[in-house]
Amino acid sequence: MSEDIQFQIECLSTELVEMLMCRYGWDMKKALDELYSSETYKRLCNPACGLFYEGAVYVFSYLGNEIETGVVN
């Protein structure tokens, strides 16, 4: 994976953790645990999916749905 892609994933992850903390009232550890254990994060880290090109709000829609329903669309 290129450094540019890794950087984009890290930036998105930072935003996603902040969004999780705000939406669900979680502390940082809980938000990080949920993000890193999610199927959405696995897809985000797969360059072939291209999810890392999307904005944080778009990716968060998948993550929030996965957390609330247990299903990734």
mmJSON file of the N, C-alpha and C atoms, coordinates in Angstrom:
{"data_MODEL":{"atom_site":{
"group_PDB":["ATOM","ATOM","ATOM","ATOM","ATOM","ATOM","ATOM","ATOM","ATOM","ATOM","ATOM","ATOM","ATOM","ATOM","ATOM","ATOM","ATOM","ATOM","ATOM","ATOM","ATOM","ATOM","ATOM","ATOM","ATOM","ATOM","ATOM","ATOM","ATOM","ATOM","ATOM","ATOM","ATOM","ATOM","ATOM","ATOM","ATOM","ATOM","ATOM","ATOM","ATOM","ATOM","ATOM","ATOM","ATOM","ATOM","ATOM","ATOM","ATOM","ATOM","ATOM","ATOM","ATOM","ATOM","ATOM","ATOM","ATOM","ATOM","ATOM","ATOM","ATOM","ATOM","ATOM","ATOM","ATOM","ATOM","ATOM","ATOM","ATOM","ATOM","ATOM","ATOM","ATOM","ATOM","ATOM","ATOM","ATOM","ATOM","ATOM","ATOM","ATOM","ATOM","ATOM","ATOM","ATOM","ATOM","ATOM","ATOM","ATOM","ATOM","ATOM","ATOM","ATOM","ATOM","ATOM","ATOM","ATOM","ATOM","ATOM","ATOM","ATOM","ATOM","ATOM","ATOM","ATOM","ATOM","ATOM","ATOM","ATOM","ATOM","ATOM","ATOM","ATOM","ATOM","ATOM","ATOM","ATOM","ATOM","ATOM","ATOM","ATOM","ATOM","ATOM","ATOM","ATOM","ATOM","ATOM","ATOM","ATOM","ATOM","ATOM","ATOM","ATOM","ATOM","ATOM","ATOM","ATOM","ATOM","ATOM","ATOM","ATOM","ATOM","ATOM","ATOM","ATOM","ATOM","ATOM","ATOM","ATOM","ATOM","ATOM","ATOM","ATOM","ATOM","ATOM","ATOM","ATOM","ATOM","ATOM","ATOM","ATOM","ATOM","ATOM","ATOM","ATOM","ATOM","ATOM","ATOM","ATOM","ATOM","ATOM","ATOM","ATOM","ATOM","ATOM","ATOM","ATOM","ATOM","ATOM","ATOM","ATOM","ATOM","ATOM","ATOM","ATOM","ATOM","ATOM","ATOM","ATOM","ATOM","ATOM","ATOM","ATOM","ATOM","ATOM","ATOM","ATOM","ATOM","ATOM","ATOM","ATOM","ATOM","ATOM","ATOM","ATOM","ATOM","ATOM","ATOM","ATOM","ATOM","ATOM","ATOM","ATOM","ATOM","ATOM","ATOM","ATOM","ATOM","ATOM"],
"id":[1,2,3,4,5,6,7,8,9,10,11,12,13,14,15,16,17,18,19,20,21,22,23,24,25,26,27,28,29,30,31,32,33,34,35,36,37,38,39,40,41,42,43,44,45,46,47,48,49,50,51,52,53,54,55,56,57,58,59,60,61,62,63,64,65,66,67,68,69,70,71,72,73,74,75,76,77,78,79,80,81,82,83,84,85,86,87,88,89,90,91,92,93,94,95,96,97,98,99,100,101,102,103,104,105,106,107,108,109,110,111,112,113,114,115,116,117,118,119,120,121,122,123,124,125,126,127,128,129,130,131,132,133,134,135,136,137,138,139,140,141,142,143,144,145,146,147,148,149,150,151,152,153,154,155,156,157,158,159,160,161,162,163,164,165,166,167,168,169,170,171,172,173,174,175,176,177,178,179,180,181,182,183,184,185,186,187,188,189,190,191,192,193,194,195,196,197,198,199,200,201,202,203,204,205,206,207,208,209,210,211,212,213,214,215,216,217,218,219],
"type_symbol":["N","C","C","N","C","C","N","C","C","N","C","C","N","C","C","N","C","C","N","C","C","N","C","C","N","C","C","N","C","C","N","C","C","N","C","C","N","C","C","N","C","C","N","C","C","N","C","C","N","C","C","N","C","C","N","C","C","N","C","C","N","C","C","N","C","C","N","C","C","N","C","C","N","C","C","N","C","C","N","C","C","N","C","C","N","C","C","N","C","C","N","C","C","N","C","C","N","C","C","N","C","C","N","C","C","N","C","C","N","C","C","N","C","C","N","C","C","N","C","C","N","C","C","N","C","C","N","C","C","N","C","C","N","C","C","N","C","C","N","C","C","N","C","C","N","C","C","N","C","C","N","C","C","N","C","C","N","C","C","N","C","C","N","C","C","N","C","C","N","C","C","N","C","C","N","C","C","N","C","C","N","C","C","N","C","C","N","C","C","N","C","C","N","C","C","N","C","C","N","C","C","N","C","C","N","C","C","N","C","C","N","C","C","N","C","C","N","C","C"],
"label_atom_id":["N","CA","C","N","CA","C","N","CA","C","N","CA","C","N","CA","C","N","CA","C","N","CA","C","N","CA","C","N","CA","C","N","CA","C","N","CA","C","N","CA","C","N","CA","C","N","CA","C","N","CA","C","N","CA","C","N","CA","C","N","CA","C","N","CA","C","N","CA","C","N","CA","C","N","CA","C","N","CA","C","N","CA","C","N","CA","C","N","CA","C","N","CA","C","N","CA","C","N","CA","C","N","CA","C","N","CA","C","N","CA","C","N","CA","C","N","CA","C","N","CA","C","N","CA","C","N","CA","C","N","CA","C","N","CA","C","N","CA","C","N","CA","C","N","CA","C","N","CA","C","N","CA","C","N","CA","C","N","CA","C","N","CA","C","N","CA","C","N","CA","C","N","CA","C","N","CA","C","N","CA","C","N","CA","C","N","CA","C","N","CA","C","N","CA","C","N","CA","C","N","CA","C","N","CA","C","N","CA","C","N","CA","C","N","CA","C","N","CA","C","N","CA","C","N","CA","C","N","CA","C","N","CA","C","N","CA","C","N","CA","C","N","CA","C","N","CA","C","N","CA","C","N","CA","C"],
"label_alt_id":[null,null,null,null,null,null,null,null,null,null,null,null,null,null,null,null,null,null,null,null,null,null,null,null,null,null,null,null,null,null,null,null,null,null,null,null,null,null,null,null,null,null,null,null,null,null,null,null,null,null,null,null,null,null,null,null,null,null,null,null,null,null,null,null,null,null,null,null,null,null,null,null,null,null,null,null,null,null,null,null,null,null,null,null,null,null,null,null,null,null,null,null,null,null,null,null,null,null,null,null,null,null,null,null,null,null,null,null,null,null,null,null,null,null,null,null,null,null,null,null,null,null,null,null,null,null,null,null,null,null,null,null,null,null,null,null,null,null,null,null,null,null,null,null,null,null,null,null,null,null,null,null,null,null,null,null,null,null,null,null,null,null,null,null,null,null,null,null,null,null,null,null,null,null,null,null,null,null,null,null,null,null,null,null,null,null,null,null,null,null,null,null,null,null,null,null,null,null,null,null,null,null,null,null,null,null,null,null,null,null,null,null,null,null,null,null,null,null,null],
"label_comp_id":["MET","MET","MET","SER","SER","SER","GLU","GLU","GLU","ASP","ASP","ASP","ILE","ILE","ILE","GLN","GLN","GLN","PHE","PHE","PHE","GLN","GLN","GLN","ILE","ILE","ILE","GLU","GLU","GLU","CYS","CYS","CYS","LEU","LEU","LEU","SER","SER","SER","THR","THR","THR","GLU","GLU","GLU","LEU","LEU","LEU","VAL","VAL","VAL","GLU","GLU","GLU","MET","MET","MET","LEU","LEU","LEU","MET","MET","MET","CYS","CYS","CYS","ARG","ARG","ARG","TYR","TYR","TYR","GLY","GLY","GLY","TRP","TRP","TRP","ASP","ASP","ASP","MET","MET","MET","LYS","LYS","LYS","LYS","LYS","LYS","ALA","ALA","ALA","LEU","LEU","LEU","ASP","ASP","ASP","GLU","GLU","GLU","LEU","LEU","LEU","TYR","TYR","TYR","SER","SER","SER","SER","SER","SER","GLU","GLU","GLU","THR","THR","THR","TYR","TYR","TYR","LYS","LYS","LYS","ARG","ARG","ARG","LEU","LEU","LEU","CYS","CYS","CYS","ASN","ASN","ASN","PRO","PRO","PRO","ALA","ALA","ALA","CYS","CYS","CYS","GLY","GLY","GLY","LEU","LEU","LEU","PHE","PHE","PHE","TYR","TYR","TYR","GLU","GLU","GLU","GLY","GLY","GLY","ALA","ALA","ALA","VAL","VAL","VAL","TYR","TYR","TYR","VAL","VAL","VAL","PHE","PHE","PHE","SER","SER","SER","TYR","TYR","TYR","LEU","LEU","LEU","GLY","GLY","GLY","ASN","ASN","ASN","GLU","GLU","GLU","ILE","ILE","ILE","GLU","GLU","GLU","THR","THR","THR","GLY","GLY","GLY","VAL","VAL","VAL","VAL","VAL","VAL","ASN","ASN","ASN"],
"label_asym_id":["A","A","A","A","A","A","A","A","A","A","A","A","A","A","A","A","A","A","A","A","A","A","A","A","A","A","A","A","A","A","A","A","A","A","A","A","A","A","A","A","A","A","A","A","A","A","A","A","A","A","A","A","A","A","A","A","A","A","A","A","A","A","A","A","A","A","A","A","A","A","A","A","A","A","A","A","A","A","A","A","A","A","A","A","A","A","A","A","A","A","A","A","A","A","A","A","A","A","A","A","A","A","A","A","A","A","A","A","A","A","A","A","A","A","A","A","A","A","A","A","A","A","A","A","A","A","A","A","A","A","A","A","A","A","A","A","A","A","A","A","A","A","A","A","A","A","A","A","A","A","A","A","A","A","A","A","A","A","A","A","A","A","A","A","A","A","A","A","A","A","A","A","A","A","A","A","A","A","A","A","A","A","A","A","A","A","A","A","A","A","A","A","A","A","A","A","A","A","A","A","A","A","A","A","A","A","A","A","A","A","A","A","A","A","A","A","A","A","A"],
"label_entity_id":["1","1","1","1","1","1","1","1","1","1","1","1","1","1","1","1","1","1","1","1","1","1","1","1","1","1","1","1","1","1","1","1","1","1","1","1","1","1","1","1","1","1","1","1","1","1","1","1","1","1","1","1","1","1","1","1","1","1","1","1","1","1","1","1","1","1","1","1","1","1","1","1","1","1","1","1","1","1","1","1","1","1","1","1","1","1","1","1","1","1","1","1","1","1","1","1","1","1","1","1","1","1","1","1","1","1","1","1","1","1","1","1","1","1","1","1","1","1","1","1","1","1","1","1","1","1","1","1","1","1","1","1","1","1","1","1","1","1","1","1","1","1","1","1","1","1","1","1","1","1","1","1","1","1","1","1","1","1","1","1","1","1","1","1","1","1","1","1","1","1","1","1","1","1","1","1","1","1","1","1","1","1","1","1","1","1","1","1","1","1","1","1","1","1","1","1","1","1","1","1","1","1","1","1","1","1","1","1","1","1","1","1","1","1","1","1","1","1","1"],
"label_seq_id":[1,1,1,2,2,2,3,3,3,4,4,4,5,5,5,6,6,6,7,7,7,8,8,8,9,9,9,10,10,10,11,11,11,12,12,12,13,13,13,14,14,14,15,15,15,16,16,16,17,17,17,18,18,18,19,19,19,20,20,20,21,21,21,22,22,22,23,23,23,24,24,24,25,25,25,26,26,26,27,27,27,28,28,28,29,29,29,30,30,30,31,31,31,32,32,32,33,33,33,34,34,34,35,35,35,36,36,36,37,37,37,38,38,38,39,39,39,40,40,40,41,41,41,42,42,42,43,43,43,44,44,44,45,45,45,46,46,46,47,47,47,48,48,48,49,49,49,50,50,50,51,51,51,52,52,52,53,53,53,54,54,54,55,55,55,56,56,56,57,57,57,58,58,58,59,59,59,60,60,60,61,61,61,62,62,62,63,63,63,64,64,64,65,65,65,66,66,66,67,67,67,68,68,68,69,69,69,70,70,70,71,71,71,72,72,72,73,73,73],
"pdbx_PDB_ins_code":[null,null,null,null,null,null,null,null,null,null,null,null,null,null,null,null,null,null,null,null,null,null,null,null,null,null,null,null,null,null,null,null,null,null,null,null,null,null,null,null,null,null,null,null,null,null,null,null,null,null,null,null,null,null,null,null,null,null,null,null,null,null,null,null,null,null,null,null,null,null,null,null,null,null,null,null,null,null,null,null,null,null,null,null,null,null,null,null,null,null,null,null,null,null,null,null,null,null,null,null,null,null,null,null,null,null,null,null,null,null,null,null,null,null,null,null,null,null,null,null,null,null,null,null,null,null,null,null,null,null,null,null,null,null,null,null,null,null,null,null,null,null,null,null,null,null,null,null,null,null,null,null,null,null,null,null,null,null,null,null,null,null,null,null,null,null,null,null,null,null,null,null,null,null,null,null,null,null,null,null,null,null,null,null,null,null,null,null,null,null,null,null,null,null,null,null,null,null,null,null,null,null,null,null,null,null,null,null,null,null,null,null,null,null,null,null,null,null,null],
"Cartn_x":[0.857,0.0,0.903,0.553,1.382,1.23,2.21,2.16,0.982,0.644,-0.492,-1.805,-1.99,-3.212,-3.254,-2.138,-2.08,-2.406,-1.891,-2.167,-3.653,-4.27,-5.701,-6.521,-6.147,-6.855,-6.711,-5.524,-5.308,-6.099,-6.148,-6.938,-8.419,-8.918,-10.323,-10.62,-9.705,-9.909,-10.04,-9.231,-9.301,-10.677,-11.156,-12.487,-13.583,-13.469,-14.488,-14.554,-13.409,-13.389,-14.069,-13.783,-14.433,-15.942,-16.363,-17.794,-18.463,-17.778,-18.318,-18.463,-17.463,-17.511,-18.67,-18.854,-19.919,-21.303,-21.467,-22.788,-23.231,-22.302,-22.677,-22.246,-21.516,-21.072,-19.988,-19.264,-18.217,-16.934,-16.099,-14.758,-13.888,-12.669,-11.818,-11.48,-11.219,-10.867,-12.0,-13.206,-14.372,-14.55,-14.426,-14.583,-13.512,-12.265,-11.182,-11.42,-11.833,-12.113,-13.198,-14.264,-15.37,-14.931,-14.182,-13.723,-12.821,-11.78,-10.777,-11.303,-12.38,-12.947,-14.076,-14.372,-15.497,-15.126,-16.115,-15.957,-15.734,-16.346,-16.152,-14.685,-14.006,-12.59,-11.769,-12.121,-11.414,-11.531,-12.711,-12.91,-12.16,-12.129,-11.405,-9.917,-9.382,-7.958,-7.632,-8.636,-8.421,-8.39,-7.207,-7.105,-7.976,-8.235,-9.051,-10.494,-10.974,-12.347,-12.482,-11.421,-11.45,-12.215,-12.609,-13.393,-12.599,-11.285,-10.441,-10.516,-11.014,-11.182,-12.406,-13.323,-14.58,-14.404,-15.365,-15.343,-15.761,-15.425,-15.697,-17.194,-18.019,-19.47,-20.021,-19.546,-19.975,-19.56,-18.305,-17.816,-18.539,-18.816,-19.508,-20.924,-21.555,-22.897,-22.853,-21.799,-21.623,-21.304,-20.393,-19.974,-21.131,-21.881,-23.019,-24.058,-24.317,-25.274,-24.786,-23.492,-22.93,-23.066,-22.773,-22.865,-24.302,-25.229,-26.622,-27.386,-27.006,-27.764,-26.943,-25.632,-24.776,-24.563,-25.05,-24.953,-24.158,-23.283,-22.544,-23.145,-23.533,-24.133,-23.068],
"Cartn_y":[-1.172,0.0,1.235,2.2,3.405,4.276,5.137,6.052,7.011,7.42,8.326,7.683,6.432,5.718,5.527,5.13,4.945,6.248,7.356,8.658,8.989,8.729,8.994,8.157,6.893,6.013,6.521,6.952,7.467,8.742,9.631,10.867,10.56,9.655,9.259,8.608,7.785,7.113,8.108,9.144,10.19,10.84,11.179,11.797,10.84,9.579,8.592,8.385,8.352,8.191,9.391,10.581,11.776,11.706,11.25,11.146,10.098,8.98,7.947,8.476,9.19,9.746,10.729,11.54,12.545,11.892,10.979,10.383,9.458,8.643,7.629,7.96,9.047,9.431,8.523,7.841,6.927,7.679,7.054,7.601,7.149,7.675,7.405,5.916,5.246,3.821,3.002,3.236,2.497,2.779,4.043,4.412,3.751,3.762,3.106,1.605,0.986,-0.455,-0.792,-0.013,-0.267,-0.073,0.993,1.252,0.13,-0.176,-1.14,-2.565,-2.878,-4.225,-4.329,-3.246,-3.245,-3.765,-4.296,-4.708,-3.485,-2.378,-1.133,-0.74,-0.866,-0.524,-1.471,-2.751,-3.714,-3.297,-2.871,-2.419,-1.116,-0.244,1.018,0.766,-0.256,-0.587,-1.408,-1.788,-2.556,-1.586,-1.304,-0.33,-0.676,-1.962,-2.379,-1.886,-1.697,-1.203,0.272,1.023,2.452,3.284,2.683,3.411,4.555,4.438,5.485,6.79,6.751,7.963,8.781,8.161,8.812,9.71,10.576,11.463,10.755,11.37,10.771,10.571,11.506,11.39,10.187,9.988,8.846,7.532,7.438,6.215,5.998,7.085,6.973,6.429,6.705,6.158,4.633,4.059,2.607,2.112,2.81,2.404,2.476,3.571,3.717,2.643,2.341,1.279,-0.071,-0.327,-1.595,-1.713,-0.646,-0.656,-0.853,-0.169,-0.203,-1.443,-2.016,-3.155,-4.445,-4.315,-5.476,-5.899,-5.076,-5.404,-4.326,-4.765,-3.814,-3.876,-2.724,-2.685,-2.518],
"Cartn_z":[0.0,0.0,0.0,-0.822,-0.918,0.333,0.534,1.682,1.564,0.35,0.154,0.581,0.199,0.575,2.088,2.676,4.126,4.857,4.351,4.948,4.86,3.722,3.569,4.55,4.709,5.643,7.074,7.44,8.789,9.04,8.057,8.204,8.34,7.496,7.582,8.926,9.397,10.682,11.816,11.786,12.811,12.806,11.62,11.512,11.947,11.563,11.919,13.426,14.089,15.546,16.206,15.738,16.281,16.077,14.912,14.632,15.52,15.756,16.645,18.066,18.534,19.886,20.024,19.016,19.05,18.96,18.026,17.791,18.912,19.412,20.398,21.825,22.003,23.334,23.897,23.018,23.445,23.764,24.594,24.783,23.606,23.553,22.399,22.264,23.365,23.302,22.711,23.161,22.649,21.151,20.762,19.355,18.486,18.963,18.222,18.114,19.207,19.192,18.177,18.179,17.251,15.803,15.553,14.188,13.706,14.474,14.025,13.927,14.62,14.544,13.513,12.831,11.9,10.512,9.846,8.454,7.568,7.926,7.176,7.167,8.302,8.368,7.5,7.506,6.657,5.191,4.801,3.423,3.161,4.146,4.01,3.759,4.393,4.261,3.018,2.27,1.044,-0.136,-0.676,-1.773,-2.982,-3.198,-4.338,-4.223,-2.992,-2.787,-3.146,-2.939,-3.232,-2.22,-1.102,-0.105,0.509,0.531,1.11,0.322,-0.913,-1.723,-1.302,-0.584,-0.218,1.002,1.216,2.367,3.64,4.771,6.075,6.315,5.878,6.101,5.342,4.131,3.316,3.979,4.384,5.03,6.352,7.075,8.357,8.176,7.043,6.811,6.795,6.224,6.243,7.646,8.309,9.642,10.632,10.61,11.502,11.263,9.999,9.668,10.164,10.003,10.486,11.999,12.713,14.174,14.633,13.985,14.432,13.991,12.836,12.321,12.249,12.327,12.185,10.746,9.806,8.384,7.666,6.773,5.935,4.552,4.043,2.694,1.653],
"occupancy":[1.0,1.0,1.0,1.0,1.0,1.0,1.0,1.0,1.0,1.0,1.0,1.0,1.0,1.0,1.0,1.0,1.0,1.0,1.0,1.0,1.0,1.0,1.0,1.0,1.0,1.0,1.0,1.0,1.0,1.0,1.0,1.0,1.0,1.0,1.0,1.0,1.0,1.0,1.0,1.0,1.0,1.0,1.0,1.0,1.0,1.0,1.0,1.0,1.0,1.0,1.0,1.0,1.0,1.0,1.0,1.0,1.0,1.0,1.0,1.0,1.0,1.0,1.0,1.0,1.0,1.0,1.0,1.0,1.0,1.0,1.0,1.0,1.0,1.0,1.0,1.0,1.0,1.0,1.0,1.0,1.0,1.0,1.0,1.0,1.0,1.0,1.0,1.0,1.0,1.0,1.0,1.0,1.0,1.0,1.0,1.0,1.0,1.0,1.0,1.0,1.0,1.0,1.0,1.0,1.0,1.0,1.0,1.0,1.0,1.0,1.0,1.0,1.0,1.0,1.0,1.0,1.0,1.0,1.0,1.0,1.0,1.0,1.0,1.0,1.0,1.0,1.0,1.0,1.0,1.0,1.0,1.0,1.0,1.0,1.0,1.0,1.0,1.0,1.0,1.0,1.0,1.0,1.0,1.0,1.0,1.0,1.0,1.0,1.0,1.0,1.0,1.0,1.0,1.0,1.0,1.0,1.0,1.0,1.0,1.0,1.0,1.0,1.0,1.0,1.0,1.0,1.0,1.0,1.0,1.0,1.0,1.0,1.0,1.0,1.0,1.0,1.0,1.0,1.0,1.0,1.0,1.0,1.0,1.0,1.0,1.0,1.0,1.0,1.0,1.0,1.0,1.0,1.0,1.0,1.0,1.0,1.0,1.0,1.0,1.0,1.0,1.0,1.0,1.0,1.0,1.0,1.0,1.0,1.0,1.0,1.0,1.0,1.0,1.0,1.0,1.0,1.0,1.0,1.0],
"B_iso_or_equiv":[0.0,0.0,0.0,0.0,0.0,0.0,0.0,0.0,0.0,0.0,0.0,0.0,0.0,0.0,0.0,0.0,0.0,0.0,0.0,0.0,0.0,0.0,0.0,0.0,0.0,0.0,0.0,0.0,0.0,0.0,0.0,0.0,0.0,0.0,0.0,0.0,0.0,0.0,0.0,0.0,0.0,0.0,0.0,0.0,0.0,0.0,0.0,0.0,0.0,0.0,0.0,0.0,0.0,0.0,0.0,0.0,0.0,0.0,0.0,0.0,0.0,0.0,0.0,0.0,0.0,0.0,0.0,0.0,0.0,0.0,0.0,0.0,0.0,0.0,0.0,0.0,0.0,0.0,0.0,0.0,0.0,0.0,0.0,0.0,0.0,0.0,0.0,0.0,0.0,0.0,0.0,0.0,0.0,0.0,0.0,0.0,0.0,0.0,0.0,0.0,0.0,0.0,0.0,0.0,0.0,0.0,0.0,0.0,0.0,0.0,0.0,0.0,0.0,0.0,0.0,0.0,0.0,0.0,0.0,0.0,0.0,0.0,0.0,0.0,0.0,0.0,0.0,0.0,0.0,0.0,0.0,0.0,0.0,0.0,0.0,0.0,0.0,0.0,0.0,0.0,0.0,0.0,0.0,0.0,0.0,0.0,0.0,0.0,0.0,0.0,0.0,0.0,0.0,0.0,0.0,0.0,0.0,0.0,0.0,0.0,0.0,0.0,0.0,0.0,0.0,0.0,0.0,0.0,0.0,0.0,0.0,0.0,0.0,0.0,0.0,0.0,0.0,0.0,0.0,0.0,0.0,0.0,0.0,0.0,0.0,0.0,0.0,0.0,0.0,0.0,0.0,0.0,0.0,0.0,0.0,0.0,0.0,0.0,0.0,0.0,0.0,0.0,0.0,0.0,0.0,0.0,0.0,0.0,0.0,0.0,0.0,0.0,0.0,0.0,0.0,0.0,0.0,0.0,0.0],
"pdbx_formal_charge":[null,null,null,null,null,null,null,null,null,null,null,null,null,null,null,null,null,null,null,null,null,null,null,null,null,null,null,null,null,null,null,null,null,null,null,null,null,null,null,null,null,null,null,null,null,null,null,null,null,null,null,null,null,null,null,null,null,null,null,null,null,null,null,null,null,null,null,null,null,null,null,null,null,null,null,null,null,null,null,null,null,null,null,null,null,null,null,null,null,null,null,null,null,null,null,null,null,null,null,null,null,null,null,null,null,null,null,null,null,null,null,null,null,null,null,null,null,null,null,null,null,null,null,null,null,null,null,null,null,null,null,null,null,null,null,null,null,null,null,null,null,null,null,null,null,null,null,null,null,null,null,null,null,null,null,null,null,null,null,null,null,null,null,null,null,null,null,null,null,null,null,null,null,null,null,null,null,null,null,null,null,null,null,null,null,null,null,null,null,null,null,null,null,null,null,null,null,null,null,null,null,null,null,null,null,null,null,null,null,null,null,null,null,null,null,null,null,null,null],
"auth_seq_id":[1,1,1,2,2,2,3,3,3,4,4,4,5,5,5,6,6,6,7,7,7,8,8,8,9,9,9,10,10,10,11,11,11,12,12,12,13,13,13,14,14,14,15,15,15,16,16,16,17,17,17,18,18,18,19,19,19,20,20,20,21,21,21,22,22,22,23,23,23,24,24,24,25,25,25,26,26,26,27,27,27,28,28,28,29,29,29,30,30,30,31,31,31,32,32,32,33,33,33,34,34,34,35,35,35,36,36,36,37,37,37,38,38,38,39,39,39,40,40,40,41,41,41,42,42,42,43,43,43,44,44,44,45,45,45,46,46,46,47,47,47,48,48,48,49,49,49,50,50,50,51,51,51,52,52,52,53,53,53,54,54,54,55,55,55,56,56,56,57,57,57,58,58,58,59,59,59,60,60,60,61,61,61,62,62,62,63,63,63,64,64,64,65,65,65,66,66,66,67,67,67,68,68,68,69,69,69,70,70,70,71,71,71,72,72,72,73,73,73],
"auth_comp_id":["MET","MET","MET","SER","SER","SER","GLU","GLU","GLU","ASP","ASP","ASP","ILE","ILE","ILE","GLN","GLN","GLN","PHE","PHE","PHE","GLN","GLN","GLN","ILE","ILE","ILE","GLU","GLU","GLU","CYS","CYS","CYS","LEU","LEU","LEU","SER","SER","SER","THR","THR","THR","GLU","GLU","GLU","LEU","LEU","LEU","VAL","VAL","VAL","GLU","GLU","GLU","MET","MET","MET","LEU","LEU","LEU","MET","MET","MET","CYS","CYS","CYS","ARG","ARG","ARG","TYR","TYR","TYR","GLY","GLY","GLY","TRP","TRP","TRP","ASP","ASP","ASP","MET","MET","MET","LYS","LYS","LYS","LYS","LYS","LYS","ALA","ALA","ALA","LEU","LEU","LEU","ASP","ASP","ASP","GLU","GLU","GLU","LEU","LEU","LEU","TYR","TYR","TYR","SER","SER","SER","SER","SER","SER","GLU","GLU","GLU","THR","THR","THR","TYR","TYR","TYR","LYS","LYS","LYS","ARG","ARG","ARG","LEU","LEU","LEU","CYS","CYS","CYS","ASN","ASN","ASN","PRO","PRO","PRO","ALA","ALA","ALA","CYS","CYS","CYS","GLY","GLY","GLY","LEU","LEU","LEU","PHE","PHE","PHE","TYR","TYR","TYR","GLU","GLU","GLU","GLY","GLY","GLY","ALA","ALA","ALA","VAL","VAL","VAL","TYR","TYR","TYR","VAL","VAL","VAL","PHE","PHE","PHE","SER","SER","SER","TYR","TYR","TYR","LEU","LEU","LEU","GLY","GLY","GLY","ASN","ASN","ASN","GLU","GLU","GLU","ILE","ILE","ILE","GLU","GLU","GLU","THR","THR","THR","GLY","GLY","GLY","VAL","VAL","VAL","VAL","VAL","VAL","ASN","ASN","ASN"],
"auth_asym_id":["A","A","A","A","A","A","A","A","A","A","A","A","A","A","A","A","A","A","A","A","A","A","A","A","A","A","A","A","A","A","A","A","A","A","A","A","A","A","A","A","A","A","A","A","A","A","A","A","A","A","A","A","A","A","A","A","A","A","A","A","A","A","A","A","A","A","A","A","A","A","A","A","A","A","A","A","A","A","A","A","A","A","A","A","A","A","A","A","A","A","A","A","A","A","A","A","A","A","A","A","A","A","A","A","A","A","A","A","A","A","A","A","A","A","A","A","A","A","A","A","A","A","A","A","A","A","A","A","A","A","A","A","A","A","A","A","A","A","A","A","A","A","A","A","A","A","A","A","A","A","A","A","A","A","A","A","A","A","A","A","A","A","A","A","A","A","A","A","A","A","A","A","A","A","A","A","A","A","A","A","A","A","A","A","A","A","A","A","A","A","A","A","A","A","A","A","A","A","A","A","A","A","A","A","A","A","A","A","A","A","A","A","A","A","A","A","A","A","A"],
"auth_atom_id":["N","CA","C","N","CA","C","N","CA","C","N","CA","C","N","CA","C","N","CA","C","N","CA","C","N","CA","C","N","CA","C","N","CA","C","N","CA","C","N","CA","C","N","CA","C","N","CA","C","N","CA","C","N","CA","C","N","CA","C","N","CA","C","N","CA","C","N","CA","C","N","CA","C","N","CA","C","N","CA","C","N","CA","C","N","CA","C","N","CA","C","N","CA","C","N","CA","C","N","CA","C","N","CA","C","N","CA","C","N","CA","C","N","CA","C","N","CA","C","N","CA","C","N","CA","C","N","CA","C","N","CA","C","N","CA","C","N","CA","C","N","CA","C","N","CA","C","N","CA","C","N","CA","C","N","CA","C","N","CA","C","N","CA","C","N","CA","C","N","CA","C","N","CA","C","N","CA","C","N","CA","C","N","CA","C","N","CA","C","N","CA","C","N","CA","C","N","CA","C","N","CA","C","N","CA","C","N","CA","C","N","CA","C","N","CA","C","N","CA","C","N","CA","C","N","CA","C","N","CA","C","N","CA","C","N","CA","C","N","CA","C","N","CA","C","N","CA","C","N","CA","C","N","CA","C"],
"pdbx_PDB_model_num":[1,1,1,1,1,1,1,1,1,1,1,1,1,1,1,1,1,1,1,1,1,1,1,1,1,1,1,1,1,1,1,1,1,1,1,1,1,1,1,1,1,1,1,1,1,1,1,1,1,1,1,1,1,1,1,1,1,1,1,1,1,1,1,1,1,1,1,1,1,1,1,1,1,1,1,1,1,1,1,1,1,1,1,1,1,1,1,1,1,1,1,1,1,1,1,1,1,1,1,1,1,1,1,1,1,1,1,1,1,1,1,1,1,1,1,1,1,1,1,1,1,1,1,1,1,1,1,1,1,1,1,1,1,1,1,1,1,1,1,1,1,1,1,1,1,1,1,1,1,1,1,1,1,1,1,1,1,1,1,1,1,1,1,1,1,1,1,1,1,1,1,1,1,1,1,1,1,1,1,1,1,1,1,1,1,1,1,1,1,1,1,1,1,1,1,1,1,1,1,1,1,1,1,1,1,1,1,1,1,1,1,1,1,1,1,1,1,1,1]
}}}
